[in-house]
Amino acid sequence: MDAWESQLRRGVVELAVLAALSREETYGYRVVEQLRQLAGLHFTESTIYPVLTRLAGDGFLAVRTEPSPAGPPRRYYRLTPAGQRRFRQLKDRWQTLSQSLSGLFDGSLP
C-alpha cells in the first residue's frame, strides 16, 4: 500500500463507520467485520475502535453496553440525530466529489 492509498482510507474512515451504522444499531466488532468485506478499504480493529470512540465523544453516536453470549460485554452503537446529520453531510460531500472525479475520468466534464 502506498502513501496515497493510506491517506485516502484515512480520509474516508469516518464516513464508512457512519454509513455502517446508518441502517441499524450494532456492536463495534460487527462494524469492523462489515467494513473488512469492502474491497479497497482494509480497515482493522485498531483503526475502527478509535473512530467509534471519537464519534461517540463528539456526540454523533449513542453507546450502550449489553452482556455478550460469549466473552466480555458488547458496546452497541447507533447514530444520534447529530450523527445522522453528520452522515448526510459527509455523504453529500462524497457524492459531489465522486461525481466530479467520474466526470473528469470519462471526459464529460471540462
Phi, psi and omega per residue, in radians:
M1 nan 2.347 3.127
D2 -1.680 3.028 -3.069
A3 -1.093 -0.640 -3.127
W4 -1.092 -0.813 3.140
E5 -1.118 -0.698 3.110
S6 -1.091 -0.763 3.116
Q7 -1.137 -0.690 3.123
L8 -1.083 -0.821 3.121
R9 -1.102 -0.716 3.127
R10 -1.064 -0.598 -3.135
G11 -1.303 -0.411 -3.075
V12 -1.865 -0.031 -3.053
V13 -1.074 -0.716 3.138
E14 -1.089 -0.789 3.115
L15 -1.075 -0.730 -3.138
A16 -1.100 -0.749 3.135
V17 -1.150 -0.788 3.117
L18 -1.084 -0.698 3.121
A19 -1.114 -0.718 3.132
A20 -1.099 -0.538 -3.126
L21 -1.648 -0.041 -3.041
S22 -1.248 -0.380 -3.087
R23 -1.655 -0.557 -3.076
E24 -2.859 2.785 3.014
E25 -1.226 2.452 3.094
T26 -2.747 2.966 -3.114
Y27 -1.600 2.823 -3.007
G28 -0.981 -0.820 -3.089
Y29 -1.140 -0.541 3.083
R30 -1.137 -0.660 3.065
V31 -1.059 -0.805 3.105
V32 -0.997 -0.831 -3.134
E33 -1.061 -0.747 3.140
Q34 -1.080 -0.801 -3.066
L35 -1.280 -0.488 3.083
R36 -1.130 -0.464 -3.094
Q37 -1.361 -0.179 -3.070
L38 -1.565 2.183 -3.115
A39 -1.035 2.354 3.046
G40 1.521 -0.198 -3.085
L41 -1.577 -0.821 3.064
H42 0.892 0.735 3.107
F43 -1.358 2.529 3.132
T44 -2.000 2.968 3.088
E45 -1.006 -0.686 -3.103
S46 -1.202 -0.260 3.035
T47 -1.599 -0.772 -2.990
I48 -1.297 -0.789 -3.053
Y49 -1.082 -0.724 3.060
P50 -1.098 -0.585 3.106
V51 -1.194 -0.740 3.080
L52 -1.034 -0.766 3.134
T53 -1.092 -0.786 3.138
R54 -1.124 -0.787 -3.133
L55 -1.104 -0.657 3.078
A56 -1.143 -0.772 3.122
G57 -1.105 -0.534 3.114
D58 -1.434 -0.042 3.120
G59 1.496 0.187 -3.135
F60 -1.537 -0.305 3.134
L61 -2.245 2.469 2.950
A62 -1.720 2.502 -3.065
V63 -2.223 2.384 3.010
R64 -2.381 2.655 -3.117
T65 -1.965 2.335 3.131
E66 -2.284 2.610 3.036
P67 -1.054 2.553 3.119
S68 -1.758 2.548 3.089
P69 -1.108 -0.405 3.104
A70 -2.570 2.169 3.086
G71 1.634 -2.844 -3.080
P72 -1.222 2.890 3.105
P73 -1.016 2.638 3.138
R74 -1.752 2.479 3.025
R75 -1.729 2.125 3.129
Y76 -1.756 2.429 -3.090
Y77 -2.098 2.510 3.005
R78 -2.551 2.703 3.126
L79 -1.248 2.394 2.968
T80 -1.477 3.018 3.031
P81 -0.976 -0.695 3.084
A82 -1.119 -0.653 3.098
G83 -1.156 -0.648 3.083
Q84 -1.138 -0.724 3.097
R85 -1.122 -0.752 3.125
R86 -1.080 -0.745 3.109
F87 -1.064 -0.828 3.134
R88 -1.054 -0.720 -3.140
Q89 -1.091 -0.874 -3.136
L90 -1.161 -0.671 3.112
K91 -1.089 -0.760 3.111
D92 -1.088 -0.749 3.115
R93 -1.103 -0.748 3.127
W94 -1.091 -0.773 -3.111
Q95 -1.125 -0.683 3.098
T96 -1.108 -0.831 3.126
L97 -1.080 -0.780 -3.127
S98 -1.089 -0.767 3.112
Q99 -1.114 -0.701 3.132
S100 -1.110 -0.823 3.134
L101 -1.144 -0.698 3.108
S102 -1.063 -0.693 3.099
G103 -1.111 -0.670 3.076
L104 -1.178 -0.720 -3.117
F105 -1.110 -0.761 -3.075
D106 -1.612 0.006 3.072
G107 1.420 0.160 -3.126
S108 -1.445 -0.169 3.084
L109 -2.045 2.601 -3.136
P110 -1.131 nan nan
